Amino acid sequence: MESKTHKALAMAKKKRIALVAHDRMKHNLLEWALFNRDLLAQHELYATGTTGKILERELDIPIRKTESGPLGGDLQIGALISEGLIDVLVFFWDPLEPQPHDPDVKALLRIAVVWNVLIANDRASADFIFSSPLMAEAYERIIPDYETYKQRAIG
C-alpha cells in the first residue's frame, strides 16, 4: 500500500526481535522466552545488555546485545528501530517501579510507535503476537512516509 502519505516496509520471514525487560520483569521475560525458545530461535534476536546475557545463557541462542538499559541500551534499540532494523519489540516493563531512565523508556516506546513496530509489553500481548501466523511469513508493514516531514525540517 504505497501512497503519498504511507509506504510499505518489508519484514522478512525471519523477524528481527528486540527483547527488553526491567529488573523486576526479567524473570517473567525469561519464563516466556523459555516457553517460546524454538520459535525465537527462528528469528534474529537483539536485547539490552543484562537481559541479553541472561537470555543468551538460558536459551543457548545467539543474541546481539546493546548496553544495559540505564547505560543507553534502550536508546540503542530505539536507533535500530529508526534505521528499520527491528520488526518486533518485546518490552516487559515494570509499571509499578520508577526507573532512573524513564525518559529513555518513553523514547523507546515512542519511536516504536513512530515506525509502526509491533510492541508486546507483557506476556499476554507477546503470546498473541507470537501465535499469529504472520510471524512465520514475510509481511509488509505500513509506515508513514516521512519524506515531507524531512523536507520541511531542512527546507
Backbone torsions as a table, in degrees:
resi	resn	phi	psi	omega
1	MET	NA	80.6	175.9
2	GLU	-88.9	137.7	175.3
3	SER	-150.1	-176.4	178.6
4	LYS	-71.5	-22.2	-176.2
5	THR	-108.4	-14.0	-178.1
6	HIS	-138.2	157.9	173.8
7	LYS	-145.2	162.6	-179.0
8	ALA	-94.2	140.0	175.0
9	LEU	-120.7	118.1	-175.6
10	ALA	-70.3	133.8	171.0
11	MET	-113.9	123.3	-178.9
12	ALA	-70.9	170.3	175.8
13	LYS	-59.4	-38.4	176.6
14	LYS	-88.1	106.2	-176.4
15	LYS	-79.9	155.0	174.2
16	ARG	-103.8	112.8	-169.4
17	ILE	-115.8	126.7	174.8
18	ALA	-98.9	132.5	-179.9
19	LEU	-117.2	121.8	-176.4
20	VAL	-137.2	142.0	176.6
21	ALA	-152.5	135.9	170.8
22	HIS	-67.5	160.7	-173.5
23	ASP	-50.9	-49.1	-177.2
24	ARG	-73.6	-5.6	-178.9
25	MET	-110.6	-3.4	-177.6
26	LYS	-60.9	-39.6	179.8
27	HIS	-63.4	-41.1	178.4
28	ASN	-62.8	-44.0	178.9
29	LEU	-64.8	-41.0	179.2
30	LEU	-62.0	-45.3	177.7
31	GLU	-58.7	-45.4	179.7
32	TRP	-62.9	-44.8	-178.3
33	ALA	-65.6	-38.9	177.0
34	LEU	-62.6	-42.3	178.0
35	PHE	-62.4	-33.8	-176.7
36	ASN	-106.3	19.7	-174.2
37	ARG	-52.3	-49.6	-176.3
38	ASP	-62.8	-37.9	177.3
39	LEU	-68.3	-45.8	179.7
40	LEU	-61.1	-35.2	-178.1
41	ALA	-64.0	-17.5	179.7
42	GLN	-83.0	-5.1	-174.5
43	HIS	-122.3	173.5	177.3
44	GLU	-95.2	122.9	-172.6
45	LEU	-109.0	140.6	174.8
46	TYR	-127.5	154.0	176.2
47	ALA	-159.7	156.5	171.0
48	THR	-70.4	158.4	-167.7
49	GLY	-42.5	-69.0	-175.1
50	THR	-64.9	-44.7	178.3
51	THR	-59.0	-44.0	-179.9
52	GLY	-62.2	-42.0	178.7
53	LYS	-62.5	-44.0	-180.0
54	ILE	-63.7	-49.0	-177.3
55	LEU	-65.0	-42.2	-179.9
56	GLU	-61.6	-43.7	179.5
57	ARG	-65.0	-46.3	-173.9
58	GLU	-78.8	-32.8	-177.8
59	LEU	-90.9	-20.5	-174.8
60	ASP	56.8	45.9	177.2
61	ILE	-128.3	136.5	176.8
62	PRO	-65.4	137.0	-179.9
63	ILE	-134.5	131.2	175.0
64	ARG	-80.3	123.0	-173.5
65	LYS	-109.5	139.8	171.7
66	THR	-97.8	-168.1	172.5
67	GLU	-67.9	167.6	171.2
68	SER	-61.3	150.2	-178.1
69	GLY	-49.0	-53.8	-178.5
70	PRO	-65.1	-16.6	179.5
71	LEU	-97.8	11.1	176.3
72	GLY	113.8	-0.6	-178.2
73	GLY	-61.5	-38.4	177.1
74	ASP	-60.8	-41.3	179.7
75	LEU	-68.0	-35.9	177.6
76	GLN	-65.4	-41.1	176.2
77	ILE	-62.9	-42.4	176.9
78	GLY	-59.0	-39.7	177.9
79	ALA	-64.6	-40.3	177.3
80	LEU	-62.5	-38.9	177.1
81	ILE	-62.1	-46.4	-176.8
82	SER	-68.1	-21.3	176.1
83	GLU	-87.5	1.1	180.0
84	GLY	77.2	22.5	-174.8
85	LEU	-102.8	1.1	177.1
86	ILE	-127.6	133.0	179.6
87	ASP	-102.1	-31.6	-175.1
88	VAL	-137.6	135.1	175.3
89	LEU	-115.3	116.7	173.2
90	VAL	-105.1	108.3	-173.8
91	PHE	-129.6	97.5	176.6
92	PHE	-84.4	94.7	-178.4
93	TRP	-100.6	158.7	-176.0
94	ASP	-100.4	103.8	-176.8
95	PRO	-74.8	-10.3	-177.0
96	LEU	-101.8	-4.0	-176.2
97	GLU	-122.9	117.3	176.7
98	PRO	-64.2	141.8	-178.1
99	GLN	-111.7	143.3	178.5
100	PRO	-64.6	-20.3	-178.9
101	HIS	-111.9	33.6	179.2
102	ASP	-52.6	-39.5	177.3
103	PRO	-60.7	-35.4	178.1
104	ASP	-67.5	-39.6	178.8
105	VAL	-62.2	-46.6	179.1
106	LYS	-62.0	-40.6	179.1
107	ALA	-63.8	-40.4	179.0
108	LEU	-63.0	-47.6	179.7
109	LEU	-64.2	-39.4	179.6
110	ARG	-63.6	-45.5	-177.3
111	ILE	-68.9	-31.0	175.9
112	ALA	-64.5	-39.3	177.9
113	VAL	-70.6	-40.7	178.8
114	VAL	-54.7	-40.4	-176.1
115	TRP	-100.1	13.4	175.8
116	ASN	53.8	44.6	176.9
117	VAL	-88.1	138.3	175.4
118	LEU	-59.5	137.1	179.1
119	ILE	-129.0	126.3	171.7
120	ALA	-115.8	118.7	-178.7
121	ASN	-102.7	-1.8	179.4
122	ASP	-156.9	174.9	-175.8
123	ARG	-62.3	-40.8	-178.4
124	ALA	-62.1	-47.1	-179.5
125	SER	-67.3	-36.2	176.7
126	ALA	-64.3	-42.4	178.3
127	ASP	-60.4	-43.7	-179.7
128	PHE	-65.9	-44.0	179.6
129	ILE	-62.9	-47.6	-173.8
130	PHE	-76.7	-15.6	175.4
131	SER	-89.6	-4.7	178.8
132	SER	-69.4	136.9	175.6
133	PRO	-61.3	-21.4	179.4
134	LEU	-66.3	-20.4	178.4
135	MET	-65.4	-23.3	-177.3
136	ALA	-102.0	10.3	-177.4
137	GLU	-127.6	159.6	167.6
138	ALA	-67.3	151.9	-175.2
139	TYR	-151.7	143.9	174.7
140	GLU	-103.4	110.6	178.2
141	ARG	-83.1	131.4	179.4
142	ILE	-89.9	124.7	179.5
143	ILE	-125.9	155.0	174.7
144	PRO	-61.4	146.2	174.5
145	ASP	-88.6	106.4	-174.5
146	TYR	-88.0	10.2	-178.3
147	GLU	-61.3	-41.5	178.1
148	THR	-61.7	-43.0	178.6
149	TYR	-62.5	-44.2	-179.9
150	LYS	-62.8	-41.6	178.8
151	GLN	-66.2	-39.4	177.8
152	ARG	-63.5	-38.0	-177.2
153	ALA	-67.8	-28.9	-178.9
154	ILE	-104.9	-17.2	-174.5
155	GLY	-99.6	NA	NA
